[in-house]
Amino acid sequence: MSELKILPYKYKEEKAIAVASKLLVFSGNNCDKYWLNKVMYFIERNSLLKGGKPIFFDRMYSIPYGPIVSSVNDGIDLTAYPVKSPWTNHFSLNGNLVTLKKEADYSLLSPFEIGIIEESYNKFKGWDFNRLHEFFENLPEFKKTTSREEIKYDEILSAEGFDPKSVEDTINEIAYIDLLESSLHCDK
Protein backbone atom coordinates (compact mmCIF):
# COMPACT_ATOMS: atom_id res chain seq x y z
CA MET A 1 0.00 0.00 0.00
CA SER A 2 1.30 3.46 -0.84
CA GLU A 3 1.81 6.16 1.78
CA LEU A 4 -1.23 8.39 2.32
CA LYS A 5 -0.87 11.88 0.91
CA ILE A 6 -2.97 14.03 3.22
CA LEU A 7 -3.06 17.57 1.87
CA PRO A 8 -4.46 20.66 3.54
CA TYR A 9 -8.01 20.77 2.21
CA LYS A 10 -9.81 23.98 1.33
CA TYR A 11 -12.12 24.92 4.18
CA LYS A 12 -15.62 25.63 2.88
CA GLU A 13 -16.65 28.45 5.19
CA GLU A 14 -20.01 29.23 3.56
CA LYS A 15 -21.04 25.58 3.93
CA ALA A 16 -19.96 25.60 7.60
CA ILE A 17 -22.07 28.71 8.13
CA ALA A 18 -25.03 27.01 6.41
CA VAL A 19 -24.64 23.95 8.67
CA ALA A 20 -24.45 26.11 11.81
CA SER A 21 -27.42 28.19 10.64
CA LYS A 22 -29.51 25.07 10.08
CA LEU A 23 -28.63 23.81 13.58
CA LEU A 24 -29.66 27.16 15.07
CA VAL A 25 -33.00 27.04 13.22
CA PHE A 26 -33.63 23.56 14.65
CA SER A 27 -32.64 24.92 18.08
CA GLY A 28 -35.11 27.81 18.07
CA ASN A 29 -32.53 30.33 16.77
CA ASN A 30 -30.10 30.08 19.71
CA CYS A 31 -27.95 27.53 21.48
CA ASP A 32 -24.90 27.09 23.68
CA LYS A 33 -21.53 27.68 21.99
CA TYR A 34 -20.02 24.47 23.40
CA TRP A 35 -23.02 22.46 22.20
CA LEU A 36 -22.81 24.01 18.70
CA ASN A 37 -19.12 23.28 18.32
CA LYS A 38 -19.48 19.67 19.45
CA VAL A 39 -22.44 19.02 17.15
CA MET A 40 -20.57 20.66 14.24
CA TYR A 41 -17.66 18.27 14.93
CA PHE A 42 -20.04 15.31 14.98
CA ILE A 43 -21.64 16.40 11.69
CA GLU A 44 -18.25 16.68 9.98
CA ARG A 45 -17.23 13.29 11.41
CA ASN A 46 -20.54 11.62 10.57
CA SER A 47 -20.47 12.90 6.99
CA LEU A 48 -16.97 11.46 6.61
CA LEU A 49 -18.05 8.07 7.97
CA LYS A 50 -21.41 7.80 6.18
CA GLY A 51 -20.75 9.70 2.96
CA GLY A 52 -17.01 9.31 2.44
CA LYS A 53 -16.20 13.02 2.73
CA PRO A 54 -16.61 15.87 5.18
CA ILE A 55 -19.12 18.63 4.50
CA PHE A 56 -17.01 21.73 5.12
CA PHE A 57 -13.45 20.34 5.29
CA ASP A 58 -12.50 21.92 8.62
CA ARG A 59 -9.40 20.95 10.59
CA MET A 60 -10.26 18.91 13.65
CA TYR A 61 -8.46 18.96 16.98
CA SER A 62 -8.56 17.29 20.35
CA ILE A 63 -8.52 19.92 23.09
CA PRO A 64 -8.98 19.50 26.87
CA TYR A 65 -12.81 19.58 26.59
CA GLY A 66 -13.13 17.20 23.66
CA PRO A 67 -12.74 17.44 19.90
CA ILE A 68 -13.55 20.60 17.93
CA VAL A 69 -13.66 21.84 14.36
CA SER A 70 -11.09 24.62 14.46
CA SER A 71 -12.27 27.21 11.91
CA VAL A 72 -15.87 26.84 13.07
CA ASN A 73 -14.76 27.50 16.65
CA ASP A 74 -12.86 30.59 15.50
CA GLY A 75 -15.83 31.79 13.43
CA ILE A 76 -18.22 31.46 16.35
CA ASP A 77 -15.77 33.32 18.62
CA LEU A 78 -15.55 36.19 16.09
CA THR A 79 -19.27 36.85 16.46
CA ALA A 80 -18.60 38.31 19.93
CA TYR A 81 -16.38 41.08 18.51
CA PRO A 82 -17.09 44.07 16.26
CA VAL A 83 -15.15 42.64 13.34
CA LYS A 84 -16.42 41.95 9.84
CA SER A 85 -16.50 38.26 9.00
CA PRO A 86 -19.04 36.05 7.25
CA TRP A 87 -19.91 34.63 10.68
CA THR A 88 -20.89 38.04 12.09
CA ASN A 89 -23.44 38.44 9.28
CA HIS A 90 -25.33 35.39 10.53
CA PHE A 91 -24.62 34.95 14.25
CA SER A 92 -24.04 36.83 17.47
CA LEU A 93 -22.43 35.57 20.65
CA ASN A 94 -23.39 36.82 24.10
CA GLY A 95 -21.45 34.94 26.77
CA ASN A 96 -21.88 31.34 25.63
CA LEU A 97 -25.20 31.90 23.84
CA VAL A 98 -25.01 31.83 20.03
CA THR A 99 -27.98 33.52 18.34
CA LEU A 100 -28.98 33.35 14.69
CA LYS A 101 -29.32 36.82 13.15
CA LYS A 102 -29.81 35.82 9.51
CA GLU A 103 -30.25 32.40 7.91
CA ALA A 104 -27.57 31.19 5.52
CA ASP A 105 -27.88 29.94 1.95
CA TYR A 106 -29.09 26.35 2.34
CA SER A 107 -28.82 25.68 -1.40
CA LEU A 108 -25.15 24.98 -0.66
CA LEU A 109 -26.22 21.82 1.19
CA SER A 110 -27.28 18.55 -0.41
CA PRO A 111 -30.27 16.57 0.86
CA PHE A 112 -27.78 14.05 2.30
CA GLU A 113 -26.00 16.83 4.22
CA ILE A 114 -29.26 18.27 5.53
CA GLY A 115 -30.17 14.76 6.68
CA ILE A 116 -26.87 14.46 8.59
CA ILE A 117 -27.52 17.85 10.23
CA GLU A 118 -31.04 16.93 11.28
CA GLU A 119 -29.99 13.49 12.53
CA SER A 120 -27.16 15.04 14.57
CA TYR A 121 -29.45 17.72 16.01
CA ASN A 122 -31.97 15.07 17.07
CA LYS A 123 -29.22 12.97 18.68
CA PHE A 124 -27.83 15.83 20.80
CA LYS A 125 -30.83 18.10 21.46
CA GLY A 126 -31.17 18.79 25.16
CA TRP A 127 -27.70 17.48 26.05
CA ASP A 128 -25.86 19.49 28.70
CA PHE A 129 -22.13 20.18 28.98
CA ASN A 130 -21.35 17.11 31.12
CA ARG A 131 -23.18 14.66 28.87
CA LEU A 132 -21.55 16.14 25.74
CA HIS A 133 -18.13 16.15 27.38
CA GLU A 134 -18.39 12.48 28.34
CA PHE A 135 -19.66 11.41 24.89
CA PHE A 136 -17.03 13.30 22.89
CA GLU A 137 -14.12 12.27 25.12
CA ASN A 138 -15.12 8.65 24.51
CA LEU A 139 -14.90 8.86 20.72
CA PRO A 140 -12.10 6.52 19.59
CA GLU A 141 -10.10 9.23 17.79
CA PHE A 142 -10.05 11.60 20.79
CA LYS A 143 -6.60 12.24 22.26
CA LYS A 144 -6.38 13.35 25.90
CA THR A 145 -4.29 16.52 25.86
CA THR A 146 -3.62 19.69 27.81
CA SER A 147 -3.32 21.79 24.65
CA ARG A 148 -4.48 20.64 21.20
CA GLU A 149 -3.64 17.81 18.86
CA GLU A 150 -4.86 17.49 15.30
CA ILE A 151 -7.27 14.70 14.41
CA LYS A 152 -6.88 13.68 10.78
CA TYR A 153 -9.62 12.14 8.67
CA ASP A 154 -7.67 8.89 8.29
CA GLU A 155 -7.48 8.60 12.09
CA ILE A 156 -11.27 8.80 12.37
CA LEU A 157 -11.77 6.22 9.64
CA SER A 158 -9.19 3.85 11.16
CA ALA A 159 -10.58 4.30 14.67
CA GLU A 160 -14.02 3.34 13.37
CA GLY A 161 -12.70 0.09 11.87
CA PHE A 162 -12.17 0.95 8.21
CA ASP A 163 -9.48 -1.28 6.73
CA PRO A 164 -6.23 0.38 5.54
CA LYS A 165 -7.14 0.09 1.83
CA SER A 166 -10.56 1.69 2.38
CA VAL A 167 -8.93 4.48 4.41
CA GLU A 168 -6.40 5.12 1.64
CA ASP A 169 -9.09 5.08 -1.07
CA THR A 170 -11.34 7.45 0.92
CA ILE A 171 -8.51 9.92 1.61
CA ASN A 172 -7.49 9.88 -2.06
CA GLU A 173 -11.10 10.44 -3.14
CA ILE A 174 -11.48 13.34 -0.68
CA ALA A 175 -8.32 14.94 -2.08
CA TYR A 176 -9.61 14.47 -5.64
CA ILE A 177 -13.05 15.94 -4.82
CA ASP A 178 -11.46 18.89 -3.00
CA LEU A 179 -9.13 19.59 -5.92
CA LEU A 180 -11.95 19.27 -8.47
CA GLU A 181 -14.34 21.51 -6.52
CA SER A 182 -11.61 24.11 -5.98
CA SER A 183 -10.65 24.16 -9.65
CA LEU A 184 -14.29 24.48 -10.74
CA HIS A 185 -14.94 27.17 -8.10
CA CYS A 186 -17.83 25.24 -6.56
CA ASP A 187 -16.06 24.90 -3.23
CA LYS A 188 -18.11 27.21 -0.98
N, C-alpha and C positions, 0 to 999 in steps of 0.2 A: 504494500500500500504506500502511496506517495505521501509526503509530508503535507499537512493541511496548510493552505495559504489563507490566513485570516486577515483580510484587509480592513482598514477603517471604513465602515459603511457611511453613506450619506444620510445623516439624520433628517427625517421628514417631519419638520416642525409643525407644518399646517395639519398634517394627519394626527400628530400628537395632540394638538389643540382640539381637533374635532373629536377625538376619543375622550379627552377630559370634559369637553362640553357635553357630550352625550351622557357621560356619567353624572354630571351635575344636573342635567335635566331629569334623569331617573331619580336623583336624590332630592328633588324639590328645589333645585337651583342653588343649594349650598351643602357643603360637607366639610369634614375635618381634613386638614392638609395631610396628616399622617395616613389617614384612610385612603385619600385620593392617590397618594404616591404608591402605596402598597398595591392597590387595585390596578393602577397603571402598570406596575411591574408584572403582576399576574397576567394581565391582558397580553403584554408583549411576550411573556413566557408561553402562555397558552396558545397564542397564534403560532409561535415557533413549533410547538409540539404537535398541534392539530393540523396546521396548514403548511408546515414546512418553511415558513418565513415569518419574521416579525412584522408588525404593522408599521411602526414608525422608526425602526432601526436605531434605537437609543442605546447608549452604552450603559451597562448594568454593573452595579457594584454591591458588594457586601459592606455594610457599615455596622456600627455597634447595635443599632435597632432594627436590623434586618436588611434585606436587599432593596435597592432603589433603582430607578431609571434616572440617570444623572441629569440629562438636559431637561427632562420634565421637572425634576426637583428644582433646578435652577430657574426654570420658567415660572413655576408657581411662586418661588421666593421673590422674583422680580415684581410680581403684582402688588407687593407691599410698599414699593418705592415709586416716586414720581419720575420714572424713566419710561421711554417709549420702547416698547417691544410688542411683538404680536400677542403675547400673553396678556399684557395690560389692556388690550382692546376687548378681551373676552372675560377676564376674571379680575376680582379684587381679593385681597387677603387682609383680614383684620384679626390679629392674633393668630390663631390656628384655623380660623374659619375662612374657607374659600367660597366665594360667591360668584355665580355666573352673571355677567353684565350683558353679554350679547352672545347668542348661539353662533357656532362655527358653521362652516360649509360642510354639510354631511355628505355631499355628492362625492367627496374624496374617499369615502368609505364604501367598501363592497358589502353586499348582504352578509357574507361570511363574517366580515370584521364586525359588523353591527351585532351579529349573533354572539360573537365572542364577548363583546362589551356587555350585552344584556345578561348573558350567562354569568359573567364575572360579577356584575352588580348584584344579581340575585343571590349568588353564593355568599357575598360579604356584607350585604345590607344589614345594618344593625350591629355589626361587630365593633367592639370597643378596642382600645389600644392594647390591652393585655391579651385578648384573644387573637388579634392580628399579629402581635409580636410573637406569640408562641407558634402560630401557624407558619409564619414566614421564616422563623429561625429553624424550623424543622424541615424546610425544603432541602433536598439532597445536595444542591449546588451551593448552599449558603456556607460561607467561611466565617467562623468566629474571629473577630478582629477588633482592635481598639482604634483603628483608623478607617481605611477603606481598601478593598481589594477587588479588582475587576472580575466579573463573572462573564465568561465568553459563551457564545451560543453553543459551541461544541461541548462545553462542560455541562450545560443544561441537558443537552441531548444524551450525552454519555451517562449522566447521573440518573436519567429516566429510563435507562436500559437499551438505548439504541445501539446496535452493533457498530463497530468501527467503520465499516464500509458505508453504512447508511448515514453515519455522522459526516463522513467525508463527502459523500454525494450531496447531502443537504447543504453543507457549508459552501460547496462549489456552486450549487444552484442559487443560493442566496447571493453570492458574489456576482454571478451572471445576471440575475434579475436586477440587482442594485446598479450594475454597470449599464445595463440596457435602459432602465428607467431614467438614469441620470443623463445618458446620451440623447434620449428622446425628449428630455425635459418634462417628463410626467412623474417626477419624483417628489411631489409636495406631500 
